[in-house]
Amino acid sequence: MDESITPRRFVEAFTYDIPKHWLPGNEVVSSLLNAYTVLVPANEAFYIRTLNACLPRITDASLRKRCQAFIRQEAQHGVAHKRYWENLDAQGYAYRGFERIVDRAIFKTMDRWAPLWLRASLVSCVEHINAYLGYEFLSQAMLEGADPRVKDLMEWHFAEEIEHRAVAFDLLQAISPSYPVRLAGAATTAALFYLLMTGLAVALLVQDGAFWRRATLRQAAAHLGSNHHMGRRTIRHLWNYLRPGFHPSQLGGDDLAAAVLARQVAARPPVVVAMAAKAE
């Protein structure tokens, strides 16, 4: 599953000719993932700070090694998505104020006031969300026909989320394994994640003047229901996380992730490159 986690850099270049709605005919999914990319850097920085704070409590050498590889992967996700922001700026989107408020009011406040067990539980749940989003987007080929540069970015990120999907959960079990802790983190995380991503996606669609179009409403209905079924699938994935016997390995998707990463490494020029091992 994720016993071997390889940190990689996303090296593909972005240019400013990427269209606003880079998934043709689907402004809703384009806007949802544009919102996702805005939220990634602050999210990833919070994960990294939380795991670094937990590391002194981890005595298992294998888990420590996996946590350190997880941190290096998440750092690269933040770097790559922030590079993509330059395209959003060039397209005239207003989002940076929202991103700063979220970072200060939520993540930095959590750092200051939330106990470490709660922060670890938040990271465990949001990593499950990232992994099942990756699984659904890759298994359903939702990005087929997308601008190849953004498709590569999203698929690389999703594949690595599948690859390291059990790290944060195993860390939580090591430092605070009680079920109420998992439940508290899940309730907080799921509400915040979907509120923030949906709210920002709506704001981006409003800026485009596309929010109230019938086509937009049809796309949203298809994404949640008739086409991608993400409404019921999301509920099922979140419910699975709440089951007492849950473990992220049950999600699957290893072959999907491995195929994406192998293709991107083998591309000429490569899309991603493996990073050298970090000295202990």
C-alpha positions as CSV (number, residue, x, y, z in Angstrom):
1,M,0.0,0.0,0.0
2,D,2.2,2.9,1.2
3,E,5.2,1.1,2.7
4,S,7.3,2.7,0.0
5,I,6.5,6.4,-0.6
6,T,8.5,8.3,-3.1
7,P,8.7,12.1,-2.9
8,R,8.6,13.6,-6.4
9,R,8.8,17.1,-7.9
10,F,6.3,18.3,-10.5
11,V,8.5,19.8,-13.2
12,E,6.2,20.4,-16.0
13,A,6.1,24.1,-17.0
14,F,2.9,26.2,-16.9
15,T,2.2,29.0,-19.3
16,Y,-0.5,31.7,-19.3
17,D,-2.6,30.2,-22.1
18,I,-4.4,27.7,-19.9
19,P,-8.1,28.4,-20.3
20,K,-10.2,29.4,-17.3
21,H,-12.3,26.3,-17.7
22,W,-9.6,23.8,-18.6
23,L,-12.0,20.9,-18.6
24,P,-14.0,21.7,-21.8
25,G,-17.8,21.7,-21.3
26,N,-17.6,21.4,-17.5
27,E,-17.1,24.8,-15.8
28,V,-18.3,23.2,-12.6
29,V,-15.5,20.7,-12.2
30,S,-12.9,23.2,-13.5
31,S,-14.0,25.6,-10.9
32,L,-14.1,23.0,-8.1
33,L,-10.6,22.0,-8.8
34,N,-9.4,25.6,-9.2
35,A,-10.9,26.1,-5.7
36,Y,-9.1,23.0,-4.6
37,T,-5.8,24.2,-6.0
38,V,-6.2,27.5,-4.1
39,L,-6.7,25.7,-0.8
40,V,-3.9,23.2,-1.2
41,P,-0.9,25.2,-0.1
42,A,-2.3,26.3,3.3
43,N,-3.8,22.8,3.8
44,E,-0.5,21.1,3.1
45,A,1.4,23.5,5.3
46,F,-0.9,22.6,8.2
47,Y,-0.4,18.9,7.6
48,I,3.3,19.4,7.7
49,R,3.3,21.4,10.9
50,T,1.1,18.9,12.5
51,L,3.1,15.8,11.6
52,N,6.4,17.6,12.6
53,A,4.8,18.2,16.0
54,C,3.8,14.6,16.3
55,L,7.1,13.1,15.2
56,P,8.7,13.2,18.7
57,R,5.9,11.0,20.0
58,I,6.5,8.3,17.3
59,T,8.7,5.4,18.4
60,D,8.1,3.1,15.4
61,A,10.9,3.6,12.9
62,S,8.9,2.5,9.9
63,L,6.1,4.9,10.7
64,R,8.6,7.8,11.3
65,K,10.1,7.1,7.9
66,R,6.7,7.1,6.2
67,C,5.7,10.3,7.9
68,Q,8.9,12.0,6.7
69,A,8.3,10.9,3.1
70,F,4.7,12.1,3.5
71,I,5.9,15.5,4.6
72,R,8.2,15.8,1.6
73,Q,5.4,14.8,-0.8
74,E,3.0,17.3,0.7
75,A,5.6,20.1,0.5
76,Q,5.9,19.5,-3.2
77,H,2.1,19.6,-3.7
78,G,2.0,23.1,-2.1
79,V,4.9,24.3,-4.3
80,A,3.3,23.0,-7.6
81,H,-0.2,24.3,-6.9
82,K,1.1,27.7,-5.9
83,R,2.9,27.9,-9.2
84,Y,-0.4,27.3,-10.9
85,W,-1.9,30.3,-9.1
86,E,-0.1,32.6,-11.5
87,N,-2.5,31.3,-14.2
88,L,-5.5,32.2,-12.0
89,D,-4.0,35.7,-11.5
90,A,-3.5,36.1,-15.2
91,Q,-7.1,35.1,-15.8
92,G,-8.3,37.9,-13.4
93,Y,-9.7,35.8,-10.6
94,A,-9.9,37.3,-7.1
95,Y,-9.1,34.7,-4.5
96,R,-5.9,35.6,-2.6
97,G,-7.8,37.5,0.1
98,F,-10.0,34.5,0.7
99,E,-7.0,32.2,0.9
100,R,-5.2,34.4,3.4
101,I,-8.3,34.6,5.6
102,V,-8.7,30.9,5.6
103,D,-5.1,30.3,6.4
104,R,-5.1,32.8,9.3
105,A,-8.5,32.2,10.7
106,I,-8.5,28.4,10.5
107,F,-5.1,26.8,10.1
108,K,-3.0,29.2,12.1
109,T,-5.7,29.4,14.8
110,M,-5.8,25.6,14.9
111,D,-2.0,25.6,15.4
112,R,-2.3,28.0,18.3
113,W,-5.4,26.7,20.2
114,A,-6.3,23.1,19.1
115,P,-4.7,20.2,21.0
116,L,-2.4,18.0,19.0
117,W,-4.7,15.0,19.1
118,L,-7.4,17.1,17.4
119,R,-5.0,18.5,14.7
120,A,-3.8,14.9,14.0
121,S,-7.4,13.8,13.7
122,L,-8.2,16.6,11.3
123,V,-5.3,15.7,9.1
124,S,-6.2,12.0,9.2
125,C,-9.8,12.7,7.9
126,V,-8.8,15.3,5.3
127,E,-6.2,12.8,3.9
128,H,-9.0,10.3,3.6
129,I,-11.0,12.9,1.6
130,N,-8.0,13.6,-0.6
131,A,-7.5,9.9,-1.2
132,Y,-11.1,9.2,-2.2
133,L,-11.2,12.2,-4.4
134,G,-8.1,11.0,-6.1
135,Y,-9.6,7.5,-6.4
136,E,-12.9,8.8,-7.9
137,F,-11.3,11.2,-10.3
138,L,-8.8,8.6,-11.6
139,S,-11.1,5.6,-11.6
140,Q,-13.8,7.5,-13.4
141,A,-11.4,9.3,-15.8
142,M,-13.1,12.6,-14.9
143,L,-10.3,14.6,-16.3
144,E,-10.4,13.1,-19.8
145,G,-10.1,15.9,-22.4
146,A,-8.8,18.4,-19.9
147,D,-5.9,20.7,-20.7
148,P,-3.0,18.3,-20.4
149,R,-0.9,20.6,-18.1
150,V,-3.6,20.9,-15.5
151,K,-4.6,17.3,-16.0
152,D,-1.0,16.3,-15.2
153,L,-0.9,18.4,-12.1
154,M,-4.2,17.1,-10.7
155,E,-3.4,13.4,-11.6
156,W,0.0,13.6,-10.0
157,H,-1.4,15.0,-6.8
158,F,-4.3,12.6,-6.7
159,A,-2.0,9.6,-7.4
160,E,0.3,10.6,-4.5
161,E,-2.7,11.1,-2.2
162,I,-3.6,7.5,-2.9
163,E,0.0,6.4,-2.4
164,H,0.3,7.9,1.1
165,R,-3.3,7.6,2.1
166,A,-2.7,5.6,5.3
167,V,0.1,7.6,6.8
168,A,-1.9,10.2,8.7
169,F,-4.4,7.6,9.9
170,D,-1.7,5.3,11.2
171,L,-0.1,8.3,12.9
172,L,-3.4,9.1,14.6
173,Q,-3.7,5.5,15.8
174,A,-0.2,5.7,17.2
175,I,-0.8,8.9,19.3
176,S,-4.5,9.0,20.0
177,P,-6.4,5.9,18.8
178,S,-9.8,6.5,20.5
179,Y,-12.9,6.5,18.4
180,P,-14.3,9.8,19.7
181,V,-11.1,11.5,18.6
182,R,-11.6,10.2,15.1
183,L,-15.2,11.2,15.2
184,A,-14.4,14.8,16.3
185,G,-11.8,15.2,13.6
186,A,-14.2,13.8,10.9
187,A,-17.1,16.1,11.9
188,T,-14.9,19.2,11.8
189,T,-12.9,18.4,8.7
190,A,-15.8,17.3,6.5
191,A,-17.8,20.4,7.2
192,L,-14.9,22.8,6.7
193,F,-13.5,21.0,3.6
194,Y,-16.7,21.0,1.6
195,L,-17.9,24.4,2.9
196,L,-14.6,26.1,1.8
197,M,-14.2,24.3,-1.5
198,T,-17.8,24.7,-2.6
199,G,-17.9,28.3,-1.4
200,L,-14.8,29.3,-3.4
201,A,-15.9,27.4,-6.5
202,V,-19.2,29.3,-6.4
203,A,-17.3,32.6,-6.0
204,L,-15.2,31.7,-9.1
205,L,-18.2,30.8,-11.1
206,V,-19.9,34.1,-10.1
207,Q,-16.8,36.0,-11.2
208,D,-17.2,34.3,-14.6
209,G,-20.9,35.2,-14.8
210,A,-21.6,31.5,-15.1
211,F,-23.1,30.5,-11.8
212,W,-26.8,31.0,-12.8
213,R,-26.6,29.5,-16.2
214,R,-28.7,26.5,-16.8
215,A,-25.8,24.6,-18.3
216,T,-23.9,25.2,-15.0
217,L,-26.7,23.8,-12.9
218,R,-26.9,20.8,-15.2
219,Q,-23.2,20.2,-14.9
220,A,-23.5,20.3,-11.1
221,A,-26.4,17.9,-11.1
222,A,-24.4,15.5,-13.4
223,H,-21.3,15.7,-11.2
224,L,-23.3,15.0,-8.0
225,G,-25.7,12.6,-9.5
226,S,-26.3,11.1,-12.9
227,N,-22.8,11.2,-14.3
228,H,-20.1,11.0,-11.6
229,H,-22.5,10.2,-8.7
230,M,-20.2,12.2,-6.3
231,G,-23.1,13.0,-3.9
232,R,-23.7,9.4,-2.8
233,R,-20.1,8.3,-3.3
234,T,-18.9,11.1,-1.0
235,I,-21.4,10.1,1.7
236,R,-20.3,6.4,1.3
237,H,-16.6,7.3,1.7
238,L,-17.2,9.5,4.7
239,W,-19.4,6.8,6.3
240,N,-16.7,4.2,5.7
241,Y,-14.2,6.5,7.6
242,L,-16.6,6.4,10.6
243,R,-16.8,2.6,10.7
244,P,-14.9,1.2,13.8
245,G,-12.9,-1.2,11.6
246,F,-11.9,1.3,9.0
247,H,-8.4,1.5,7.5
248,P,-7.4,3.6,4.5
249,S,-6.0,0.5,2.8
250,Q,-9.6,-0.6,2.2
251,L,-10.0,2.2,-0.4
252,G,-7.7,0.6,-3.0
253,G,-6.5,2.4,-6.1
254,D,-2.8,1.4,-5.8
255,D,-2.7,0.2,-9.4
256,L,-4.4,3.4,-10.7
257,A,-1.9,5.6,-8.8
258,A,1.1,3.6,-9.9
259,A,0.1,3.7,-13.6
260,V,-0.3,7.5,-13.5
261,L,3.1,8.0,-11.8
262,A,4.9,5.6,-14.1
263,R,3.5,7.3,-17.1
264,Q,4.5,10.8,-15.8
265,V,8.0,9.7,-14.9
266,A,8.5,8.0,-18.3
267,A,7.2,11.0,-20.3
268,R,9.8,12.9,-22.3
269,P,10.3,15.5,-21.0
270,P,9.2,14.0,-17.6
271,V,6.2,15.5,-15.8
272,V,7.6,14.5,-12.4
273,V,11.0,13.4,-11.2
274,A,11.8,11.4,-8.1
275,M,13.7,13.3,-5.4
276,A,16.8,12.0,-3.8
277,A,16.5,10.2,-0.5
278,K,16.9,12.5,2.5
279,A,19.8,11.8,4.8
280,E,18.8,10.6,8.3
